[in-house]
Amino acid sequence: MVKDSWASMRAAVARLFGHADESEAERQLARLDADQAQVGTLDRAQLEGRWQRRFMTLVEDFPDAEDDLALLAGRRDKDETPGVSQNATGNTGPVIQIGRDNSGALNTEGRR
């Protein structure tokens, strides 16, 4: 995880579990840190399920945490970097596309 993004996410999780009490927030942060340290070796679906259950239990016990959970969930879409999609169709020669730099014989006249 990106260092700044991780620190920001960790702080948001601390605020969320702070609805319970400080000791619960610390306990969940320890779990979060342990999972983060092993993120490359753990199954993503299992991790997501594990944290989904933890968040749902928190909201069941502390309904006032629901708004903070919604804010945290909304960050996922914002934090994910959109992918780049490049296509070369109708070309008459080889095309090499790398990031913003494209080279090759690209047909820009729409010939078939």
C-alpha positions as CSV (number, residue, x, y, z in Angstrom):
1,M,0.0,0.0,0.0
2,V,1.2,3.5,-0.7
3,K,2.6,5.0,2.5
4,D,0.4,8.2,2.6
5,S,-2.7,6.3,1.5
6,W,-2.0,3.6,4.2
7,A,-1.6,6.2,6.9
8,S,-4.8,8.0,5.9
9,M,-6.7,4.7,5.8
10,R,-5.4,3.6,9.1
11,A,-6.4,6.9,10.7
12,A,-9.9,6.5,9.2
13,V,-10.2,3.0,10.7
14,A,-9.0,4.3,14.1
15,R,-11.8,7.0,14.0
16,L,-14.3,4.4,13.0
17,F,-13.5,1.9,15.8
18,G,-13.2,4.8,18.2
19,H,-17.0,4.7,18.3
20,A,-16.6,1.7,20.6
21,D,-13.8,2.8,22.9
22,E,-10.0,3.5,22.8
23,S,-9.0,-0.1,23.7
24,E,-11.2,-1.5,20.9
25,A,-9.8,0.9,18.4
26,E,-6.2,-0.1,19.4
27,R,-7.1,-3.8,19.2
28,Q,-8.6,-3.4,15.7
29,L,-5.6,-1.3,14.6
30,A,-3.3,-4.1,15.7
31,R,-5.3,-6.5,13.6
32,L,-5.2,-4.1,10.7
33,D,-1.4,-3.7,11.0
34,A,-0.9,-7.5,11.1
35,D,-3.1,-7.9,8.0
36,Q,-1.3,-5.2,6.2
37,A,2.1,-6.8,7.0
38,Q,0.9,-10.0,5.4
39,V,-1.2,-8.6,2.6
40,G,0.9,-10.3,-0.1
41,T,0.4,-13.7,1.4
42,L,-3.2,-13.6,2.5
43,D,-6.2,-14.2,0.3
44,R,-7.9,-11.0,-0.7
45,A,-11.4,-12.4,-0.5
46,Q,-10.8,-13.7,3.0
47,L,-9.3,-10.3,4.1
48,E,-12.3,-8.4,2.7
49,G,-14.7,-10.8,4.3
50,R,-12.9,-10.5,7.7
51,W,-13.0,-6.7,7.7
52,Q,-16.6,-6.6,6.4
53,R,-17.7,-8.7,9.4
54,R,-15.7,-6.5,11.8
55,F,-17.2,-3.3,10.3
56,M,-20.8,-4.7,10.3
57,T,-20.5,-5.8,13.9
58,L,-19.3,-2.4,14.9
59,V,-22.2,-0.7,13.2
60,E,-24.7,-3.2,14.7
61,D,-23.3,-2.3,18.2
62,F,-22.8,1.4,17.5
63,P,-25.2,2.7,14.9
64,D,-23.7,6.1,15.0
65,A,-20.6,4.7,13.3
66,E,-22.6,4.1,10.1
67,D,-21.8,7.5,8.6
68,D,-18.1,7.1,9.2
69,L,-18.2,3.6,7.7
70,A,-20.0,5.1,4.6
71,L,-17.2,7.7,4.2
72,L,-14.5,5.0,4.6
73,A,-16.2,2.8,2.0
74,G,-16.5,5.8,-0.4
75,R,-12.7,6.2,-0.3
76,R,-12.1,3.0,-2.1
77,D,-13.3,4.3,-5.4
78,K,-11.4,7.5,-5.0
79,D,-8.2,5.8,-4.0
80,E,-8.1,3.3,-6.9
81,T,-6.2,4.7,-9.8
82,P,-8.1,4.2,-13.0
83,G,-6.5,2.1,-15.7
84,V,-5.4,3.2,-19.1
85,S,-7.1,1.8,-22.2
86,Q,-5.4,2.2,-25.5
87,N,-6.6,0.7,-28.8
88,A,-5.3,0.6,-32.3
89,T,-7.9,-0.5,-34.8
90,G,-7.9,-0.3,-38.6
91,N,-4.2,0.2,-38.7
92,T,-2.1,-0.9,-41.7
93,G,1.2,-1.7,-39.8
94,P,2.6,-2.5,-36.5
95,V,1.7,-0.2,-33.6
96,I,3.5,0.0,-30.2
97,Q,1.7,1.8,-27.4
98,I,3.5,2.5,-24.2
99,G,1.9,5.0,-21.9
100,R,1.7,8.4,-23.6
101,D,4.4,7.5,-26.2
102,N,3.0,5.7,-29.3
103,S,4.9,4.7,-32.4
104,G,4.4,2.6,-35.5
105,A,2.4,2.9,-38.7
106,L,-0.9,4.0,-37.4
107,N,-3.8,4.6,-39.9
108,T,-5.4,7.8,-38.8
109,E,-7.3,8.3,-42.1
110,G,-9.9,5.5,-41.4
111,R,-8.9,3.4,-44.4
112,R,-10.1,-0.2,-44.5
